[in-house]
């Protein structure tokens, strides 16, 4: 049996391998400097040609030559116009001041008239036939039609005359306009005298106006309006509600808010303005 001799590999040590790595490094370094040189060397003619081509490609031919102006800073835009401020004259300011004083004075007058009406009509107020209400700009005197008229009639009853006489005496103490308003329930009416509740309410308001004129109230202070059944204050489903809806209102208006005081000049004429001492010192009474 023949024994094989184990072959041992002998490796030789090559001392020249470093030259391969060095050659690769030199090649890479050369390529790097070539690229850097290519980047740093710019052909001016080619650069201008490229710039012109880009501008032509991305710009509308019609506006290619348009020069963009810088936006001015710190200047007020011409499109915004200043808002003119009110600059009233001395006379206008004086009229406004006097109007304010007169309005305050009138509120105190309305409060005093309300007190007088409540005193002279106290028996009717207790029977819930009359109601007196004060607003800042008017007094509302509500009188149930049962004490003024017979059913379906527009002629004043005899028992209504003393009450209206007392109301007249109070109204004579002030120059304010008086609006007389007539109202009815929703029960239809159609007879020889009145075609509808509108006619009836207007006729009743007119009858009250004539009585006030007869008692000494100037006609130019008065007006009559009929509202019929269209402004109820209670349900018309039962007798109690219909009783409340049949009524006449006497509305004493503030002079500053009357029908013919539509602007400062007309109100000033209507009020015959003069500064009021107590209007300046006393506060307004609001009820």
C-alpha positions in Angstrom: 0.0 0.0 0.0 1.4 3.2 -1.1 1.1 6.2 1.3 0.3 9.5 -0.3 2.4 12.3 0.7 0.4 15.3 1.8 1.1 18.1 -0.5 1.7 21.4 1.2 0.9 24.5 -0.6 3.5 27.1 -0.4 2.5 30.7 -0.7 4.9 33.2 -1.8 4.8 36.7 -0.4 4.2 39.3 -3.2 5.6 42.7 -2.2 4.4 44.6 -5.3 0.5 44.5 -4.7 0.5 48.1 -3.4 1.1 49.4 -6.9 -2.4 48.3 -8.0 -4.1 50.4 -5.3 -1.9 53.3 -5.9 -2.7 53.3 -9.6 -6.5 53.2 -8.9 -6.1 56.2 -6.6 -4.2 58.2 -9.1 -6.8 57.5 -11.8 -9.6 58.6 -9.5 -7.8 61.8 -8.6 -7.2 62.6 -12.2 -10.9 62.1 -13.0 -11.8 64.4 -10.1 -9.6 67.2 -11.4 -11.0 66.9 -14.9 -14.6 67.3 -13.6 -13.6 70.3 -11.5 -12.0 71.9 -14.5 -15.0 71.3 -16.7 -17.3 72.9 -14.1 -15.1 75.9 -13.5 -14.7 76.7 -17.2 -17.9 78.4 -18.5 -18.4 79.3 -22.1 -20.0 82.7 -22.0 -21.5 82.4 -25.5 -23.2 79.0 -24.7 -24.4 80.4 -21.3 -26.2 83.4 -23.0 -27.7 81.1 -25.6 -29.1 78.8 -22.9 -30.5 81.7 -21.0 -32.3 83.1 -24.1 -33.7 79.7 -24.9 -35.1 79.3 -21.4 -36.7 82.8 -21.4 -38.3 82.2 -24.8 -39.7 78.8 -23.6 -41.3 80.0 -20.3 -42.4 83.6 -21.3 -45.5 84.7 -23.2 -44.3 86.3 -26.5 -46.7 89.2 -26.0 -45.2 90.2 -22.6 -41.7 89.0 -23.0 -40.4 92.5 -23.1 -42.5 93.7 -20.2 -40.4 95.2 -17.3 -41.7 94.3 -13.8 -41.7 97.4 -11.7 -40.9 97.1 -8.0 -43.8 97.6 -5.6 -43.4 101.0 -3.9 -43.1 100.7 -0.1 -44.4 103.4 2.3 -46.9 105.1 -0.1 -50.7 105.2 0.5 -52.6 103.3 -2.3 -54.4 105.8 -4.5 -57.5 103.6 -4.7 -58.3 104.1 -1.0 -60.1 107.3 -0.5 -60.3 109.0 2.9 -63.7 108.8 4.7 -65.1 112.3 5.2 -65.9 112.9 8.8 -69.0 114.8 9.9 -68.1 118.4 10.8 -71.4 120.0 11.9 -71.6 123.7 12.2 -72.0 125.6 15.5 -75.7 126.2 14.7 -76.4 122.5 14.0 -74.7 121.5 17.3 -76.9 124.1 19.1 -80.1 122.7 17.5 -79.1 119.1 18.5 -78.4 120.2 22.1 -81.7 122.0 22.3 -83.5 119.0 20.9 -82.0 116.7 23.5 -82.9 119.1 26.3 -86.5 119.4 24.9 -86.9 115.6 24.7 -85.9 115.2 28.3 -88.2 118.0 29.3 -91.1 116.3 27.4 -90.5 113.0 29.1 -91.1 114.7 32.5 -94.2 116.4 31.0 -95.5 113.0 29.8 -95.0 111.6 33.3 -96.9 114.5 34.8 -99.8 114.1 32.3 -99.9 110.3 33.1 -100.3 111.1 36.8 -103.1 113.5 36.1 -105.0 111.1 33.9 -104.8 108.4 36.5 -106.2 110.8 39.1 -109.2 112.0 37.1 -110.1 108.6 35.7 -109.5 106.6 38.8 -113.2 105.3 39.1 -113.1 104.0 35.5 -109.6 102.5 36.1 -111.0 100.6 39.1 -113.8 99.2 37.0 -111.2 98.1 34.4 -112.8 100.2 31.7 -109.8 102.5 31.3 -106.1 101.8 31.3 -103.2 104.4 31.2 -99.8 103.4 30.0 -96.7 105.6 29.7 -94.0 105.1 27.1 -90.8 107.3 26.7 -92.4 109.0 23.7 -96.2 108.8 24.1 -99.0 108.1 26.6 -101.6 105.5 25.7 -105.1 105.9 27.1 -107.2 102.8 26.4 -111.0 103.2 26.9 -113.2 100.2 26.4 -115.9 100.7 23.8 -118.6 99.5 26.3 -118.3 102.8 28.2 -118.3 104.9 25.0 -120.8 103.3 22.5 -123.8 101.0 22.3 -123.3 97.7 20.5 -122.8 98.2 16.8 -123.1 102.0 17.0 -120.6 104.8 16.6 -122.5 107.6 18.4 -121.1 108.3 21.8 -123.2 107.3 24.8 -124.2 109.9 27.5 -122.1 108.2 30.1 -119.0 108.6 27.9 -119.2 112.4 27.8 -118.0 113.2 31.4 -115.0 110.9 31.0 -113.9 112.5 27.7 -114.4 116.0 29.3 -111.9 115.1 32.0 -109.5 113.8 29.4 -109.8 117.0 27.5 -109.0 119.1 30.5 -105.7 117.2 31.0 -104.8 117.3 27.3 -105.3 121.1 27.1 -102.4 121.6 29.4 -99.9 120.4 26.8 -99.6 121.1 23.0 -98.9 117.5 21.9 -100.6 115.7 19.0 -103.3 113.2 19.9 -104.0 110.1 17.7 -107.4 108.5 18.3 -107.5 104.8 17.3 -110.5 102.6 17.0 -110.6 98.8 17.3 -113.2 96.1 17.2 -113.6 92.3 17.8 -113.8 89.8 15.0 -117.6 89.5 14.9 -118.6 90.5 11.3 -120.9 93.5 10.8 -122.7 94.4 7.7 -125.6 96.9 7.8 -126.8 100.1 6.2 -124.3 102.3 8.2 -121.2 100.1 8.3 -120.0 97.6 5.7 -117.3 96.1 7.9 -115.5 96.4 11.3 -113.1 98.8 9.6 -115.9 101.2 8.9 -117.2 100.9 12.5 -113.8 101.4 14.1 -113.0 104.4 11.9 -116.5 105.9 12.7 -116.0 105.5 16.4 -112.5 107.1 16.4 -114.0 110.0 14.4 -116.8 110.4 17.0 -114.2 110.7 19.8 -112.2 113.3 17.7 -115.3 115.4 17.2 -116.0 115.4 20.9 -112.5 116.4 21.8 -112.8 119.3 19.3 -116.1 120.3 20.8 -114.4 120.4 24.3 -111.7 122.7 23.1 -108.9 120.7 21.6 -107.4 122.2 18.4 -108.3 120.2 15.3 -104.7 120.3 14.0 -103.6 118.3 17.0 -106.0 115.4 16.3 -106.2 112.4 13.9 -108.6 109.4 13.7 -107.6 105.9 12.6 -109.6 102.7 12.4 -107.9 99.3 12.7 -110.9 97.1 12.8 -110.4 93.6 14.1 -106.8 93.3 13.0 -104.9 94.3 16.1 -106.5 92.3 19.0 -105.0 92.3 22.5 -106.9 89.1 23.5 -108.4 86.0 22.0 -111.7 86.5 20.2 -112.8 82.9 21.2 -115.0 84.1 24.2 -116.9 87.1 25.4 -114.1 88.3 27.8 -111.6 88.4 25.0 -114.0 90.2 22.6 -114.8 92.7 25.4 -111.1 93.6 25.6 -110.7 93.9 21.9 -113.6 96.5 21.5 -111.7 99.6 22.5 -110.6 103.1 21.6 -107.1 104.4 22.2 -106.1 108.0 22.7 -102.3 108.3 22.1 -100.7 111.5 23.3 -97.5 111.8 21.2 -94.2 113.3 22.1 -93.6 116.5 20.1 -90.2 115.4 19.1 -91.6 112.2 17.5 -94.9 113.5 16.1 -96.1 112.9 12.6 -94.7 116.2 11.3 -91.4 116.2 13.0 -89.5 114.2 10.4 -86.1 116.1 10.6 -84.2 118.4 12.9 -85.3 121.6 11.2 -89.0 120.7 11.2 -88.9 119.4 14.8 -87.1 122.6 15.9 -90.0 124.7 14.4 -92.6 122.4 15.9 -91.1 122.5 19.4 -90.4 126.3 19.3 -87.0 125.5 20.8 -85.7 127.2 23.9 -83.2 125.9 26.4 -85.0 124.5 29.5 -83.4 125.0 32.9 -85.0 122.0 34.6 -84.2 119.8 31.6 -80.5 120.5 32.3 -80.6 119.9 36.1 -83.2 117.2 36.5 -82.7 113.6 35.2 -85.2 112.1 32.8 -88.0 110.0 34.2 -88.6 106.7 32.4 -91.6 104.6 33.4 
